[in-house]
Amino acid sequence: MIRASIVTNHSDSFMEEADDEGMRSDAIVHVDYWIGIREALEARGCTVITAKVPSFDSIERRATVLNSFIDEELGKLKRTSAKSEVYNSEEASSRSFKKEEKVKVNLIAHSMGGLDCRYLISKIPNKNFEVSSLTTISTPHHGSEMADYVVSLFNDISQSFDINAKKQLLPPAFYQLTTDYCSKFNKTTPNDPHVAYFSYGACFTPSWYNMFYMPWGVISNLSGGVPNDGMVSIESAQWGKYMGTLDNVDHSDLINWKNRLQKEFQFRLQGALKKPQNRDIDILNFYLKITEDLAALGF
């Protein structure tokens, strides 16, 4: 059984609508981003905290919000639960946590959420919890060519309309997801030697009606044909120990999310064209496997 709490973090600016009230407790706690994943992990005995951070904001801002959220939620657990309940382990003490004792957590992050977590681990001192591991899933550690494309496009627009070049037309997240920015970020945000880092990537080849068809093509062209999931290439997703690539999976499949109308249309079109329908990967089992692997490693 896994020996530390699981904290899931998303903050996927490419896919989520902006939320100017991202700090509100109700907006943070009640999230339907990791569809069914929290329930599946809890059914296996994991203590799960699902975090949300402000959409489209900077990595620094989002990491700060994430740190505060984790601190608050773990504070509640420390006051109301014994160690054995939080860690769901007979090896853990049945006694309560001491006031100064830090709860151990395993961070699991999708997309840009992985950059938030890396910043939190490396740059935010004196945390009231101990990060044991970070597992990132299709995180653009080395940037996204799609962000390069969008930023370049808006820079061209600003020049065409003689807009003040110092004024950023896009939210901070877009600029911080470019390959240039992430190269600088990686140099200034080193890994913590006391934290284990794992990563996964994903790739697929979209049909013309898939919502990731355009960004997939942009990334493929600008990266020289590196496989990608419609937002992040498998090369950019690699950080720490690379655990593997999920094939035939797009960026939204990775958190068990799919536009239902698009999916229904896709299946109907495939049927009309008499094309074989690809079976969806079991994402819930994928996350269960992540926690099983962490447990096997002593986390």
C-alpha positions as CSV (number, residue, x, y, z in Angstrom):
1,M,0.0,0.0,0.0
2,I,1.2,3.5,-0.8
3,R,2.8,5.2,2.2
4,A,2.0,8.8,1.4
5,S,-1.0,10.9,0.4
6,I,-1.7,11.5,-3.3
7,V,-2.1,15.1,-4.5
8,T,-3.3,15.5,-8.1
9,N,-2.8,18.8,-9.8
10,H,-3.8,19.8,-13.3
11,S,-3.9,23.6,-14.2
12,D,-4.0,22.8,-17.9
13,S,-4.3,26.2,-19.4
14,F,-4.8,24.9,-23.0
15,M,-8.0,23.2,-22.1
16,E,-9.7,25.0,-19.3
17,E,-11.7,28.2,-19.2
18,A,-10.3,31.1,-17.3
19,D,-11.2,31.4,-13.7
20,D,-10.7,34.8,-12.1
21,E,-11.7,33.4,-8.7
22,G,-9.3,30.4,-8.7
23,M,-8.5,31.1,-5.1
24,R,-12.1,30.4,-3.8
25,S,-12.3,27.3,-1.7
26,D,-15.4,26.0,-3.5
27,A,-13.7,26.5,-6.9
28,I,-10.6,24.7,-5.7
29,V,-12.2,21.7,-3.9
30,H,-15.0,20.7,-6.2
31,V,-13.2,19.8,-9.4
32,D,-14.4,17.4,-12.2
33,Y,-11.1,17.6,-14.1
34,W,-9.7,14.1,-13.1
35,I,-12.9,12.4,-14.1
36,G,-13.4,9.2,-12.0
37,I,-9.7,9.1,-11.1
38,R,-10.0,10.3,-7.5
39,E,-12.7,7.8,-6.8
40,A,-10.7,4.9,-8.3
41,L,-7.7,5.8,-6.2
42,E,-9.7,6.2,-3.0
43,A,-11.3,2.8,-3.6
44,R,-7.8,1.3,-3.5
45,G,-7.2,3.0,-0.1
46,C,-5.2,6.1,-1.2
47,T,-5.7,9.4,0.5
48,V,-6.3,11.8,-2.4
49,I,-6.4,15.6,-2.5
50,T,-7.4,17.1,-5.8
51,A,-6.1,20.6,-6.3
52,K,-6.9,23.3,-8.7
53,V,-4.9,26.4,-9.4
54,P,-5.7,29.6,-11.4
55,S,-6.0,29.0,-15.1
56,F,-3.7,30.8,-17.5
57,D,-1.7,32.4,-14.6
58,S,2.1,32.2,-14.2
59,I,3.8,29.1,-12.9
60,E,5.0,31.1,-9.8
61,R,1.4,32.2,-8.9
62,R,-0.1,28.7,-9.5
63,A,2.6,27.0,-7.4
64,T,2.0,29.5,-4.6
65,V,-1.7,28.7,-4.7
66,L,-1.0,25.0,-4.8
67,N,1.3,25.2,-1.8
68,S,-1.3,27.0,0.2
69,F,-4.0,24.6,-0.8
70,I,-2.0,21.5,0.1
71,D,-1.0,23.0,3.4
72,E,-4.6,23.8,4.3
73,E,-5.9,20.4,3.3
74,L,-3.2,18.4,5.0
75,G,-3.7,20.6,8.1
76,K,-7.3,19.3,8.2
77,L,-6.1,15.7,7.9
78,K,-3.6,16.1,10.6
79,R,-6.2,17.5,13.0
80,T,-8.9,14.8,12.2
81,S,-7.1,11.6,11.2
82,A,-4.5,9.3,12.6
83,K,-1.4,8.4,10.6
84,S,-2.7,4.9,9.8
85,E,-5.8,6.5,8.2
86,V,-3.9,9.0,6.1
87,Y,-1.3,6.5,4.9
88,N,-3.8,3.5,5.0
89,S,-1.0,1.3,6.3
90,E,-0.8,-1.1,9.3
91,E,2.8,0.0,9.6
92,A,1.9,3.5,10.3
93,S,1.1,4.6,13.9
94,S,-2.5,4.8,15.0
95,R,-1.7,7.9,16.9
96,S,-2.3,11.4,15.6
97,F,0.3,13.6,13.9
98,K,2.4,15.8,16.0
99,K,1.9,19.5,15.4
100,E,5.3,20.0,13.8
101,E,5.3,16.7,11.9
102,K,5.1,16.9,8.1
103,V,2.8,14.7,6.1
104,K,4.4,12.9,3.2
105,V,2.8,13.4,-0.2
106,N,3.2,12.1,-3.7
107,L,2.4,14.6,-6.4
108,I,0.8,13.5,-9.6
109,A,0.4,16.3,-12.2
110,H,-1.0,16.5,-15.7
111,S,0.3,19.0,-18.4
112,M,1.4,22.4,-17.0
113,G,0.6,21.2,-13.5
114,G,3.9,19.4,-13.5
115,L,5.8,22.7,-13.9
116,D,3.8,24.1,-11.0
117,C,4.9,21.2,-8.9
118,R,8.5,21.4,-9.9
119,Y,8.5,25.1,-8.9
120,L,6.8,24.3,-5.6
121,I,9.4,21.6,-4.8
122,S,12.4,23.7,-5.8
123,K,11.5,27.3,-5.1
124,I,9.0,27.4,-2.1
125,P,10.9,26.9,1.2
126,N,9.7,25.9,4.6
127,K,6.8,23.8,3.3
128,N,4.6,22.2,6.0
129,F,4.6,18.9,4.1
130,E,7.2,16.6,2.6
131,V,7.1,15.8,-1.1
132,S,8.3,12.2,-1.6
133,S,7.8,12.0,-5.4
134,L,6.5,13.8,-8.4
135,T,4.9,12.0,-11.3
136,T,4.2,14.1,-14.4
137,I,2.0,13.1,-17.2
138,S,2.5,14.9,-20.6
139,T,4.0,17.9,-18.9
140,P,5.8,20.2,-21.4
141,H,9.1,20.2,-19.4
142,H,10.9,21.5,-22.5
143,G,8.1,23.6,-23.7
144,S,5.4,23.2,-26.3
145,E,5.8,24.1,-29.9
146,M,2.1,25.0,-29.9
147,A,2.8,27.7,-27.4
148,D,5.7,28.9,-29.6
149,Y,3.2,29.1,-32.5
150,V,0.5,31.0,-30.6
151,V,3.0,33.5,-29.1
152,S,4.6,34.1,-32.5
153,L,1.2,34.6,-34.1
154,F,0.2,37.2,-31.5
155,N,3.5,38.9,-31.7
156,D,2.9,39.3,-35.5
157,I,-0.5,40.7,-34.8
158,S,0.8,43.2,-32.4
159,Q,3.4,44.4,-34.9
160,S,0.8,44.6,-37.7
161,F,-1.4,46.8,-35.6
162,D,1.4,48.8,-34.0
163,I,0.5,47.6,-30.5
164,N,2.9,48.4,-27.7
165,A,5.5,45.6,-27.9
166,K,5.9,45.6,-24.2
167,K,2.2,44.8,-23.6
168,Q,1.6,41.0,-23.5
169,L,-1.6,40.1,-25.4
170,L,-1.8,36.6,-24.0
171,P,-2.1,35.4,-20.4
172,P,1.3,34.6,-18.7
173,A,0.9,30.8,-19.0
174,F,1.3,30.9,-22.8
175,Y,4.6,32.7,-22.7
176,Q,5.9,30.4,-19.9
177,L,5.0,27.3,-22.0
178,T,7.3,28.3,-24.9
179,T,10.4,26.2,-25.6
180,D,12.6,29.2,-24.9
181,Y,11.1,30.0,-21.5
182,C,11.1,26.3,-20.4
183,S,14.8,26.1,-21.3
184,K,15.5,28.9,-18.9
185,F,13.0,27.5,-16.3
186,N,14.9,24.2,-16.3
187,K,18.2,25.9,-15.6
188,T,16.8,27.8,-12.6
189,T,14.5,25.2,-11.2
190,P,16.7,22.2,-10.3
191,N,15.4,18.9,-9.0
192,D,15.4,18.3,-5.3
193,P,17.8,15.3,-4.6
194,H,15.4,14.2,-1.9
195,V,12.4,13.9,-4.3
196,A,11.9,11.1,-6.9
197,Y,10.9,12.4,-10.3
198,F,8.9,10.2,-12.8
199,S,7.3,11.1,-16.1
200,Y,5.1,9.8,-18.8
201,G,4.4,11.0,-22.4
202,A,1.6,10.2,-24.9
203,C,1.1,10.3,-28.6
204,F,-1.5,9.5,-31.3
205,T,-2.3,10.2,-34.9
206,P,-5.5,12.2,-35.1
207,S,-8.3,12.0,-37.7
208,W,-9.2,15.3,-39.3
209,Y,-12.3,15.7,-37.1
210,N,-10.3,15.3,-33.8
211,M,-10.2,18.5,-31.8
212,F,-6.4,18.2,-31.5
213,Y,-5.9,17.8,-35.2
214,M,-4.6,21.3,-35.8
215,P,-2.3,21.6,-32.8
216,W,-1.0,18.1,-33.4
217,G,0.0,19.1,-36.9
218,V,1.7,22.3,-35.6
219,I,3.8,20.5,-33.0
220,S,4.7,17.7,-35.5
221,N,5.9,20.3,-38.1
222,L,7.8,22.5,-35.7
223,S,9.4,19.6,-33.8
224,G,10.5,17.8,-36.9
225,G,8.0,15.0,-36.6
226,V,8.4,14.1,-33.0
227,P,5.3,12.1,-31.8
228,N,2.9,14.2,-29.7
229,D,-0.5,14.0,-28.0
230,G,-1.9,17.2,-29.5
231,M,-0.3,19.5,-27.0
232,V,3.0,18.0,-25.8
233,S,5.6,16.0,-27.6
234,I,7.0,12.8,-26.1
235,E,10.5,14.4,-25.9
236,S,9.2,17.4,-24.0
237,A,7.3,15.2,-21.6
238,Q,10.5,13.5,-20.3
239,W,11.8,14.5,-16.9
240,G,13.5,12.5,-14.2
241,K,12.9,8.8,-14.8
242,Y,10.9,8.4,-18.0
243,M,8.4,5.6,-17.4
244,G,7.1,5.3,-20.9
245,T,4.8,6.5,-23.7
246,L,1.1,5.9,-23.9
247,D,0.2,5.1,-27.5
248,N,-3.0,6.2,-29.2
249,V,-3.8,8.6,-26.4
250,D,-4.4,12.3,-26.8
251,H,-3.9,15.1,-24.2
252,S,-7.4,15.0,-22.8
253,D,-7.6,11.2,-22.7
254,L,-4.8,11.3,-20.0
255,I,-7.1,12.6,-17.4
256,N,-10.1,10.5,-18.5
257,W,-11.7,13.5,-20.1
258,K,-13.3,13.5,-23.5
259,N,-15.7,15.9,-25.2
260,R,-18.7,13.6,-25.3
261,L,-20.2,15.2,-28.4
262,Q,-16.9,14.9,-30.2
263,K,-16.6,11.3,-29.2
264,E,-20.1,10.4,-30.2
265,F,-19.6,12.1,-33.6
266,Q,-16.2,10.3,-34.0
267,F,-17.8,6.9,-33.4
268,R,-20.7,7.6,-35.7
269,L,-18.4,8.7,-38.4
270,Q,-16.1,5.7,-38.0
271,G,-19.2,3.5,-38.3
272,A,-20.4,5.2,-41.4
273,L,-17.0,4.9,-43.0
274,K,-16.8,1.3,-41.8
275,K,-13.6,2.0,-40.0
276,P,-12.5,0.0,-37.0
277,Q,-13.1,1.8,-33.7
278,N,-10.1,2.0,-31.5
279,R,-10.7,0.8,-28.0
280,D,-9.9,3.5,-25.4
281,I,-7.0,2.9,-23.1
282,D,-8.1,2.3,-19.5
283,I,-6.9,5.5,-17.9
284,L,-8.2,4.6,-14.5
285,N,-6.0,1.5,-14.5
286,F,-3.1,3.6,-15.6
287,Y,-3.4,5.8,-12.5
288,L,-3.8,2.7,-10.3
289,K,-0.6,1.3,-11.8
290,I,1.2,4.6,-11.0
291,T,0.2,4.3,-7.3
292,E,1.1,0.6,-7.3
293,D,4.6,1.4,-8.7
294,L,5.1,4.1,-6.1
295,A,4.1,1.7,-3.3
296,A,6.5,-0.9,-4.6
297,L,9.3,1.7,-4.4
298,G,8.4,2.5,-0.8
299,F,6.6,5.8,-1.4
